[in-house]
Amino acid sequence: MTILIIGCRGQVGTELALQMKQRGREIIAVDLPEIDITDSSSVKNYIARPEVSLVVNAAAYTAVDRAESERELAFAVNAQGPGLIAESCRIGNIPLIHISTDYVFDGTKSSAYVETDPVSPVGIYGKSKAAGDSLVAGCLEKYIILRTSWVCSAHGANFVKTMLRLGNEKETIRVVDDQKGCPTFAHDIAEAIVTIAEKYLAEQELPWGCYHYCGKGETTWFAFAQEIFRQAGERRELKLKSLLPIPSSEYPSPVKRPMNSVLNCSKIIEKFGIQPRPWKESLQQTLNDLYLQESAITSS
């Protein structure tokens, strides 16, 4: 039984391929240029392989601001792509695990979002992801849509790496303090997907549908940055001297971001026994991974 991982060079895809290999699972891990999810024949070329038993789509267009001026590309990757993947999975009777986002919500709810809350995205990125989710759910019976939020890791571009770079370059940094959410780390998302995949491969059945998964504990971007610099400062000296909270109105952005991105994870706990990991603990692991990478580069 082989698992096809699409988007293997992204934050989650990188971690997922690594964890699957560590567990001895047979995988096919692809990304651009090997596969183009906006091209039907390219998608079919991989999903139609007889050894593929499960597909995980970790590919996405994630440039939230740039999506406002690249609408066609965002919808091609985040909507058309998942639609083509789902159609090929339907033809082959192959289940799909598809990664989604908190940006399908507008962020106006006062409490944590549950899976049954109506989607109401406000930007192109969120609208394109919501469209992709709809195509997956409308095409397949055997699917898991996994919504997550504030994704960070030792790979790719993300908030943790941006803060560390700025902390080494600037004495003063301003960070938004009126948006709340749950930092979620790619290694934890990958672990959740592995748990779901292992259950399917063992039982050939799952409680299909949409699930929320994010780090345990809510915070603001400003408080998240404070913890990043607190933990990083224990390891090395930073140039940063002052971290200042600002309202969203003072942050230059072409798109409105959700003020509340907190996701309720009760369903995934109940159905799969997957317990979200405290985000501060996961941050520590990610910083360890980053410094190990730096040490390896320095010593080579």
C-alpha positions in Angstrom: 0.0 0.0 0.0 1.5 3.3 -1.2 0.7 6.8 -0.1 0.9 9.6 -2.6 2.0 12.9 -1.1 1.4 15.9 -3.3 3.2 19.0 -2.3 6.1 17.2 -0.7 8.4 20.3 -0.6 6.1 22.5 1.4 6.1 22.8 5.2 3.7 20.0 5.9 4.7 17.9 2.9 8.3 17.9 3.9 7.5 16.7 7.5 4.9 14.2 6.3 7.3 12.5 3.8 9.9 12.3 6.6 7.6 10.8 9.1 6.1 8.3 6.7 9.6 7.1 5.7 10.5 6.8 9.4 7.5 4.5 9.9 8.5 2.4 6.9 5.6 3.3 4.8 5.9 3.2 1.0 5.4 6.7 -0.4 5.5 8.6 -3.7 6.4 12.2 -2.8 5.9 14.7 -5.6 5.8 18.5 -6.1 6.5 20.9 -9.0 7.9 20.2 -11.5 7.1 16.5 -11.3 3.4 17.1 -10.9 1.2 20.1 -11.9 -2.1 19.9 -10.0 -3.7 22.4 -12.4 -3.2 19.9 -15.2 -5.6 16.9 -15.4 -3.2 14.6 -17.2 -0.4 15.3 -14.8 -2.6 14.5 -11.8 -4.0 11.3 -13.4 -0.5 10.2 -14.2 0.3 9.7 -10.5 -3.1 8.9 -8.9 -3.9 6.2 -11.5 -0.9 4.2 -10.5 -2.1 0.8 -9.3 0.1 0.9 -6.1 -1.5 4.1 -4.8 -3.9 3.4 -1.9 -4.2 6.9 -0.4 -3.6 10.5 -1.5 -2.6 13.4 0.7 -2.8 16.9 -0.9 -0.4 19.2 0.9 0.0 21.5 -2.2 -1.3 25.0 -2.0 -0.9 28.6 -3.0 -0.3 30.3 0.3 0.8 33.9 -0.5 -2.1 35.6 1.3 -1.3 39.1 0.2 -0.2 38.4 -3.3 -3.3 36.3 -4.0 -5.2 39.6 -4.2 -3.4 40.4 -7.4 -2.9 36.8 -8.6 -6.5 35.6 -8.3 -6.4 33.3 -11.3 -3.3 31.5 -10.0 -4.6 31.2 -6.5 -7.9 29.7 -7.7 -6.0 27.4 -10.2 -3.9 25.9 -7.4 -6.3 26.0 -4.5 -9.6 25.3 -6.2 -9.1 23.8 -9.6 -6.1 21.6 -8.4 -7.9 19.9 -5.5 -10.9 19.5 -7.8 -8.8 17.6 -10.3 -7.2 15.5 -7.6 -10.6 14.6 -6.1 -11.9 13.6 -9.6 -9.0 11.3 -10.1 -9.4 9.9 -6.7 -13.1 9.3 -7.4 -12.3 7.4 -10.6 -9.8 5.2 -8.8 -11.9 4.8 -5.6 -8.9 6.2 -3.6 -9.4 8.3 -0.4 -8.1 11.8 -0.2 -6.7 13.8 2.8 -6.7 17.5 1.9 -5.2 20.3 4.0 -7.3 23.4 4.4 -7.1 26.6 6.4 -8.7 28.9 9.0 -9.0 31.5 6.3 -12.2 30.0 5.1 -13.8 31.9 8.0 -14.1 35.6 8.3 -12.9 35.8 11.9 -15.9 37.6 13.4 -17.1 34.7 15.6 -16.3 35.4 19.3 -15.6 31.7 20.2 -13.6 28.9 18.5 -14.8 27.8 15.1 -16.3 24.3 14.7 -16.5 22.3 11.5 -20.1 23.0 10.9 -19.8 26.8 11.1 -20.6 28.4 7.7 -17.6 29.5 5.7 -17.3 33.1 4.8 -13.8 34.0 3.5 -13.0 37.6 3.0 -9.8 37.4 0.8 -8.9 35.7 -2.4 -6.7 33.1 -0.6 -9.5 32.1 1.7 -12.1 32.1 -1.1 -9.9 29.9 -3.3 -9.3 27.4 -0.4 -13.0 27.3 0.4 -13.8 26.6 -3.3 -11.2 23.8 -3.3 -12.8 22.3 -0.1 -16.2 22.4 -1.7 -15.0 20.6 -4.8 -13.4 17.9 -2.7 -16.5 17.4 -0.6 -18.8 17.5 -3.6 -16.8 14.9 -5.5 -15.8 12.3 -2.9 -17.4 10.3 -0.2 -14.1 9.1 1.2 -12.3 12.3 2.1 -10.7 14.1 5.1 -10.5 17.9 4.9 -8.1 19.0 7.7 -8.3 22.7 8.5 -5.4 24.1 10.4 -4.0 27.6 11.2 -0.9 29.7 11.7 1.4 27.0 10.2 5.1 27.2 11.1 8.1 24.9 10.8 11.9 24.8 10.3 11.2 24.7 6.5 10.0 27.3 4.1 8.7 30.8 4.9 6.7 31.3 8.0 6.2 33.6 11.0 8.8 32.0 13.2 11.5 32.3 10.7 10.5 35.8 9.8 10.6 36.9 13.4 14.0 35.3 13.9 15.4 37.1 10.8 14.0 40.5 11.9 15.3 39.9 15.5 18.8 39.6 14.1 18.4 42.7 11.9 16.3 45.2 13.8 16.2 46.8 17.2 12.5 47.5 17.1 9.8 45.3 15.7 6.0 46.0 15.6 3.6 43.1 15.6 -0.2 42.9 15.4 -1.8 42.3 18.8 -5.6 42.1 18.0 -5.7 39.0 15.9 -5.9 35.7 17.8 -5.3 32.1 16.8 -3.5 28.9 17.5 0.1 28.4 16.2 0.3 25.0 14.6 3.6 23.3 13.7 4.1 21.3 10.5 5.6 18.3 12.4 2.4 18.1 14.5 0.1 18.4 11.5 2.1 15.6 9.8 1.8 13.5 12.9 -1.9 13.9 12.8 -2.1 13.0 9.1 0.1 9.9 9.8 -2.3 8.8 12.5 -5.3 9.2 10.2 -3.5 7.4 7.3 -2.4 4.5 9.6 -5.9 4.0 10.7 -7.2 3.9 7.2 -4.5 1.5 6.0 -5.3 -0.8 8.9 -9.1 -0.7 8.8 -9.9 0.5 5.2 -12.4 2.8 6.7 -12.5 6.2 8.5 -15.1 8.6 9.9 -14.9 10.8 6.8 -15.5 14.5 6.7 -14.1 17.8 7.8 -11.9 18.2 10.9 -10.0 21.0 12.7 -6.5 20.6 14.0 -4.3 23.3 15.5 -1.9 23.8 18.3 -3.2 23.8 21.9 -3.6 27.2 23.4 -4.7 30.5 21.7 -2.6 33.6 21.5 -2.1 36.7 19.4 0.6 37.3 16.9 2.3 39.7 19.3 2.3 37.2 22.2 3.5 34.5 19.8 6.4 36.8 18.8 7.2 37.4 22.5 7.5 33.7 23.1 9.6 33.2 20.0 12.1 35.8 21.2 12.0 34.5 24.8 13.0 31.0 23.7 15.4 32.2 21.0 17.0 34.6 23.5 17.9 31.7 25.8 20.1 30.4 23.0 21.7 33.4 21.4 22.0 37.2 21.6 19.6 39.1 19.3 19.8 42.6 18.0 16.2 43.2 19.0 15.6 45.6 21.9 11.9 46.5 21.7 8.9 44.5 20.6 5.8 46.7 20.2 2.1 45.7 19.9 0.1 47.4 17.1 -3.5 47.1 15.9 -4.3 45.5 12.6 -5.2 48.9 11.2 -1.5 49.9 11.4 -0.3 46.8 9.6 0.0 47.4 5.8 -1.8 44.6 4.0 -3.9 44.5 0.9 -6.3 42.0 2.5 -8.2 41.8 5.7 -7.2 38.9 7.9 -9.4 37.0 10.3 -9.4 38.6 13.8 -10.3 35.2 15.3 -8.6 32.1 13.8 -9.1 29.8 16.8 -10.3 26.4 15.8 -12.2 23.9 18.0 -10.4 20.5 17.8 -13.0 18.5 19.8 -14.1 16.4 16.8 -10.6 15.1 15.9 -9.9 14.3 19.5 -13.2 12.3 19.7 -13.0 10.5 16.4 -9.3 9.8 16.1 -7.9 10.3 19.6 -5.5 13.0 18.2 -4.6 15.4 21.0 -3.3 18.8 19.9 0.2 19.6 21.3 0.8 22.8 23.3 2.2 25.3 20.8 4.9 26.5 23.0 6.3 23.0 23.3 6.2 22.6 19.5 7.9 26.0 19.1 10.8 24.7 21.2 11.2 21.6 18.9 11.1 23.8 15.8 13.8 26.1 17.2 15.9 23.1 18.0 15.4 21.9 14.4 16.4 25.3 13.0 19.6 25.5 15.1 20.5 22.0 14.1 20.2 23.0 10.5 22.4 26.1 11.1 25.0 24.0 12.9 25.1 21.5 10.1 25.6 24.3 7.5 28.3 26.0 9.6 30.2 22.7 10.1 30.0 21.6 6.5 
